[in-house]
Amino acid sequence: MSDVESTTNNETSTNTSINPENSYPILQTQSKKSVTEIYQKKTQLEHILLRPDTYIGSVEFISSPMWVFNKNTKNFEYRTITIVPGLYKIFDEILVNAADNKIRDPSMDTIKVTIDSEKNEISVYNNGKGIPVEIHEKEKVYIPELIFGHLLTSSNYDDNEKKVTGGRNGYGAKLCNIFSTEFIVETSDKHAGKKFKQVFNDNMSKKSKPKLTNATKDDFTKITFKPDLKKFGMEKMDDDFEALLLKRVYDIAGCVSGVKVYLNDERIKIKNFKDYCQMFVNSTKKESEENDLGSMPNQNQNIIYERVNERWEVAFSMSDGQFQQVSFVNSICTVKGGTHVNYVADQITSKLIDSLKKKNKSLSIKPFQVKNHLWVFINSLIENPAFDSQTKETLTLRVSSFGSKCPVSDGFINKVLKSGVIDNILSWAKYKQSQMLKKTDGHKRSRISGIPKLDDANNAGTKHSKDCVLILTEGDSAKALAISGLTVVGRDNYGVFPLRGKMLNVRDASHKSIMDNAEVSAIKQILGLQHGKVYTNTDSLRYGHIMIMTDQDTDGSHIKGLVINFLDHFWPSLLKIPGFLLEFITPIVKVSRKGRTSISFYTLPEYERWKEDNNDGKGWKIKYYKGLGTSTAAEAKEYFSDMQHHCKKFSEIEPDDRKLLDMAFSKKNADKRKDWLKDYTPDIYMDNSVDKIVINEFINKELIQFSMADVIRSIPSLVDGFKPGQRKIMYGCFKRNLTNEIKVAQLTGYIAEHTAYHHGEQSLSLAIVNLAQDFVGSNNVPLLVPNGQFGTRLQGGKDAASARYIFTQLAKVTRLIFKKSDDNILEYLNDDGQMIEPKWYIPILPMVLINGAEGIGTGYSTNIPNFNPRDVVMNLKRRIRGLDFIPMHPWYRGFRGKIELIDEGKYKVSGDIRKVDETTIEITELPIRTWTQNCKELLESYMTGTEKQPPIIKDYKEYHTDTSVHFRIFVSESMMKKLEEEGLEKKFKISNVINLSNMHLFDPQGRIKKYNKVEDIMEEFYNLRKDMYQKRKEYLIKEFDNELLILNNKVRFIMEILNGTLVINRKKRADLVKEMIAKGYERVFPKKKNSESTTPEEGRDDSEDEGKGFEYLLSMQFWSLTHEKVEKLMAERDAKKEELDSLKAQTIEDLWLNDLDDFLDEWDVCIFIVLISLL
């Protein structure tokens, strides 16, 4: 502050200004003073007295809620007090000086404070090292006088010296002297052998001569002063001011360890900072009462305390929803907190958010909302602290300059987590979300607008609303069916609203997801639902019933469940109202026969059971109704004409039903769903003939069908590594013998037609593309050829072209893995009389390890990394030879980084990042499943920065291709050092982790199973494949024998005709057949397609004509009856005999090893091509 202050006294001169309200001039009168009188110079002392707010804060009365000490109850209390901040500040300067002396002299053990309101006198004593009683060489005064009687003197001016005391700017205690009518300094200096006493009067304008006597036995310093109350507009120290001073003395008792503090000659019974903090909590242990200040902090808990190190003590308690803090810096009470408080509170907040997200992943909560539930206590010693003003209410020093760190321990955090604060935050979050959800509430009114897809009932929202039914349909096509049906029942009491696919699972959805979900809001508006309301009847609603109308397939069951889950989560009381929830059932299969009434089936298991009892449905016309859109308008009218049969009521919900719903739809109950699915059997189904559908039966008999289907299509088989959709694709490709390329869109249609694929063709096209992808991180062995843009590592395959632009075909290696000779030993499935893909294919090596697997289904998920085909083959060969498997490690074709084992079943996957020079970093590989685009987005964020995070990098350049990664990053030298300290790999996210702890697969028997080790998968595959090789050999021997029989019979047949021993012309068929039988020719019947091999007589039907079975001979063309043909057939016979002998001579181990060698030969060619492409 400058010594010169210019002032202008406005007394006599006239100045014109504008009145803002009336816009007319106002005349202001100013005094006529000379320039000398206008511009004045004040001394430092005069300036402080003239402008005290600059130095000690306001000298006016202010009212504010604060913690004070109640001398009657002997406890802290939080109340509104009226004080003069400046008066409080001068006392605090003297008190902090006494505390500072503990830092200078660790042997100090006593502080005594006396406050005499009647005499307007305060004294502060400490028995630490006294002030040197010596003459200052430069200023020629005693040092105690220099310190307390001369402005801008201090021992804290050397900023190179790191101090943890409260004083800093050289005002401090002098301000107390200036604003006192009497100020007495007493100190004893044992070193100098002198005791010093000096009295200042009249605001430091007068002083006595120092009185020197012999030093006392022990050093001490005592300041006694009488505040100049008139300068603060006071006549005496009032109760509020005294209560605040008493609290500050208690602060010192809690903050300064190893010191006995006396107040008015009575020792304060606080041993440490923890005891001090506990006083605050104790003051709130009685039930909080509302007053003009709001709620008190949370009740009934003890303090959680930790002494982090010599310079930091922290404690925690819960607040009532508003952040609170009690903090000290070098014994100074920072009533408004500051950087030190944020430093500690942010650590706790961060840990709490982590815990909250683990408990409730859908919870969207911001740090400040969590912080509002904290009450933190901090006692810190900070080097050369900087504050916002001389009043020192807020610390502004940067954390990096504190001179120490305060890492809150895990033990402290764990205690905080167990304190109940998590429950408090969750309760508050739910309350806030509930308040926001009320904003979308509906109301009972006869007409609503803004929902264009709603076909509203005419009586909805009227006095007849309780008779109205809202039909929720699965999509627009189902709505069309419902509208057709309304021609029968009318539009007065029936409304229709189509759901867009599957409804949101609100049980674990984030608040934002629910608020943003248009369907949730629409249903609330349509029904007139109000959030949080408990309904005992439907009188206040626009509709008295909800009827769910979905497809009868498993996805339709899931939608029903989601609607019930929605109601149970928000309005369980509605499900207790009889008849409120209904469902409309339609057939999934109809069978008909001429002259008989058609039969409808509402579940597939029910239909399958009927087929078993009716000769597999032979002679019946069978029609599948895969969706409601399959039904005609006429059928819709038929359904609605028989509402008693098609409309089913759900029974009132029971407590056990609610538990089942939570099990089925809550993310945290994944393990319970696993146990639930273990009870699944394919033959269970919902009996739709009952009058009422019990909710628990719906869950256990119908919803479980969806859940199991979801798992089946999400988790692959151990045997072939395929999910059902992928297996259908391979079946279609094998059936078509796809050796020439075909457009993916065309292949999609072919597969859908020939494999009874009942889902969207878009997902089928995507699955085809995935099987052909060959970029790093996708397939080690693509089974299809990617002719066109099938996606790259730039975006992880998301950059694939449309299915109508790209082509594919079977890769050459595919038929070396899935041997054609195995096709006839597989168990093929049947869909409505159509033979489709097998239960599983049987490759020569476990493809689930070669190409890995990922999937998430109901209750189960799987994540299996890729392994090196050569390693897998080597291990299989070891096992074939009777040796044990050796450990294998994940491997990805073309990956140039490192994969390191860091723990059992846990691998670190690292890309390649290196420092080129002091300002350049280079990234030439990314971890698996981190795509080039991901890295680029990260670099962009580092280059632009945010409000809180300045830019990290200056620029970057890209040199990568679609198959390789190459970023060159430029940073400053100073930033390079920081990045190296943090770790380049960590900062640029060039590593991730692969775990082998979640390997779920369907075993050969179709049971889902968890595999703990890769070797377990290998062993189970080995045993199955070995058995299948035996079946293959047996089948081939049987086939070869059959072919030899046919060849032998053909040679013999032709020779007998040529020799004349068998005459076939001019004979009746019956006679010829008898003669052939007599000569010992064997019948050969056609083998059923894809069944196991048959002997010549197998497949014979006695009802057939006696000539059946000899077609292979009698159907030979006439020109085949030659010697040349005989010779050719004999050559074929000999070759087949040689082939059979060779097969019989080989063991199944030989067969397997030969197949593996053939695969490796082709694999080596593939790898060579890949290596060439990467160069």
CORFEN-V577990 format. One record per backbone hydrogen bond with DSSP energy under -1.0 kcal/mol. CO is the residue of the C=O (numbers start at 0). NH is the residue of the N-H. Records with the same first field share a line. If there is no record, write none. Layout:
# CORFEN-V577990
CO->NH + NH
This chain:
# CORFEN-V577990
2->41
8->10
10->30
12->29
14->27
16->25
18->22
23->18
25->16
27->14
30->32
33->37
34->38
37->6
42->46
43->47
44->48
45->49
46->50
50->53
51->54 + 55
57->85
61->82
63->80
65->78
67->76
69->73 + 74
74->69
76->67
78->65
80->63
82->61
83->87
84->88
85->89
86->90
87->91
88->92
89->93
90->94
91->95
92->96
93->97
94->98
95->99
96->100
98->101
99->102 + 103
100->104
104->107
108->259
109->126
110->261
111->124
112->263
113->122
115->120
120->115
121->224
122->113
123->222
124->111
125->220
131->133
133->142
135->139
140->135
141->145
142->146
143->147
144->148
156->158
157->160
162->383
169->151
170->173
171->174
172->176
173->177
174->178
176->179
178->227
179->202
180->201
181->225
182->199
183->223
184->197
185->221
186->195
188->192 + 193
192->214
193->188
194->212
195->186
196->210
197->184
198->207
199->182
200->205
201->204
205->200
210->196
212->194
219->187
220->125
221->185
222->123
223->183
224->121
225->180
226->228
227->230
228->231 + 233
229->232
237->241
238->242
239->243
240->244
241->245
242->68 + 246
243->247
244->248
245->249
246->250
247->251
248->252
249->253
250->254
251->255
259->110
260->267
261->112
262->265
265->262
267->269
271->275
272->276
273->277
274->278
276->280
277->281
278->282
280->283
281->284
290->293
303->315
305->313
310->380
311->308
312->378
313->305
314->376
315->303
316->374
323->375
325->377
326->333
327->379
328->331
331->328
332->334
333->336
336->394
337->341
338->342
339->343
340->344
341->345
343->347
344->348
345->349
346->350
347->351
348->352
349->353
350->354
351->355
352->356
353->357
354->358
355->359
359->362
365->369
366->370
367->371
369->372
370->373
372->318
373->323
374->316
375->325
376->314
377->327
378->312
379->329
385->395 + 396
388->391
392->335
393->387
394->338
397->400
398->401
401->382
408->412
409->413
410->414
411->415
412->416
413->417
415->418
419->423
420->424
421->425
422->426
423->427
424->428
425->429
426->430
427->431
428->432
429->433
430->434
431->435
432->436
433->437
435->438
436->439
437->440
450->453
454->495
456->459
458->461
461->464
463->466
464->467 + 543
467->543 + 544
468->494
469->546
470->496
471->548
472->474 + 498
474->478
475->479
476->480
477->481
478->482
479->483
480->484
481->485
483->486
484->487 + 488
485->489
490->457
491->458
492->468
494->470
495->454
496->472
498->474 + 500
503->505
509->513
510->514
511->515
516->520
517->521
518->522
519->523
520->524
521->525
522->526
523->527 + 528
526->541
528->441
529->532
537->540
541->460
544->469
545->581
546->471
547->583
548->473
552->556
553->557
554->558
555->559
556->560
557->561
558->562
559->563
560->564
561->565
562->566
563->567
564->568
565->569
566->570
570->573
572->575
573->576
574->652
576->579
579->545
580->649
581->547
582->647
587->624
588->600
589->622
590->598
591->620
592->595
598->590
600->587 + 588
602->606
603->607
604->608
605->609
606->610
607->611
608->612
610->613 + 615
613->616
614->617
616->619
620->591
622->589
626->629
627->630
631->635
632->636
633->637
634->638
635->639
636->640
638->641
641->644 + 645
642->646
645->584
647->582
648->692
653->657
654->658
655->659
656->660
657->661
658->662
659->663
660->664
661->665
665->668
668->672
669->673
670->674
671->675
672->676
673->677
675->678
676->679
680->683
685->687
690->648
692->650
693->697
694->698
695->699
696->700
697->701 + 702
698->703
702->706
703->707
704->708
705->709
706->710
707->711
708->712
710->714
715->1001
716->720
721->716
722->726
723->727
724->728
725->729
726->730
727->731
728->732
729->733
730->734
731->735
732->737
736->738
737->809
741->807
742->746
743->747
744->748
745->749
746->750
747->751
748->752
749->753
750->754
751->756
759->763
760->764
761->765
762->766
763->767
764->768
765->769
766->770
770->782 + 783
774->777
782->810
784->786
785->787
786->806
787->789
788->800
791->796
792->931
793->932
794->797
796->799
801->804
802->744
805->743
806->786
807->741
808->784
810->813
813->817
816->843
818->821
819->822
821->824
826->838
828->835
830->833
833->830
836->828
844->846
845->848 + 849
846->850
848->866
852->863
854->861
859->856
861->854
863->852
865->890
867->871
868->872
869->873
870->874
871->875
872->876
873->877
874->878
875->879
876->880
877->882
878->881
891->894
897->909
899->907
902->905
904->995
905->901 + 902
906->993
907->899
908->991
909->897
911->923 + 924
913->921
918->970
919->915 + 916
920->968
921->913
922->966
924->911
926->929
930->934
931->935
932->936
933->937
934->938
935->939
936->940
937->941
938->942
939->943
940->944
941->951 + 952
948->945
954->969
956->967
961->792
965->958
966->922
967->956
968->920
969->953 + 954
971->975
972->976
973->977
974->978
975->979
976->980
977->981
978->982
982->986
983->987
984->989
989->910
991->908
993->906
997->862
998->1010
1000->1008
1001->717
1002->1005
1006->1002
1008->1000
1012->1016
1013->1017
1014->1018
1015->1019
1016->1020
1017->1021
1018->1022
1019->1023
1020->1024
1021->1025
1022->1026
1023->1027
1024->1028
1025->1029
1026->1030
1027->1031
1028->1032
1029->1033
1030->1034
1031->1035
1032->1036
1033->1037
1034->1038
1035->1039
1036->1040
1037->1041
1038->1042
1039->1043
1040->1044
1041->1045
1042->1046
1043->1047
1044->1048
1045->1049
1046->1050
1047->1051
1048->1052
1049->1053
1050->1054
1051->1055
1052->1056
1053->1057
1054->1058
1055->1060 + 1061
1067->1071
1068->1072
1069->1073
1070->1074
1071->1075
1072->1076
1073->1077
1074->1078
1075->1080
1076->1079
1087->1090
1094->1097
1095->1084
1096->1099
1100->1103
1104->1107
1106->1109
1108->1083
1109->1112 + 1113
1110->1114
1112->1115
1116->1119
1117->1120
1119->1121
1121->1125
1122->1126
1123->1127
1124->1128
1125->1129
1126->1130
1127->1131
1128->1132
1129->1133
1130->1134
1131->1135
1132->1136
1133->1137
1134->1138
1135->1139
1136->1140
1137->1141
1138->1142
1139->1143
1140->1144
1141->1145
1146->1150
1147->1151
1148->1152
1149->1153
1150->1154
1151->1155
1152->1156
1153->1157
1154->1158
1155->1159
1156->1160
1157->1161
1158->1162
1159->1163
1160->1164
1161->1165
1162->1166
1163->1167
1164->1168
1165->1169
1166->1170
1167->1171
1168->1172
1169->1173
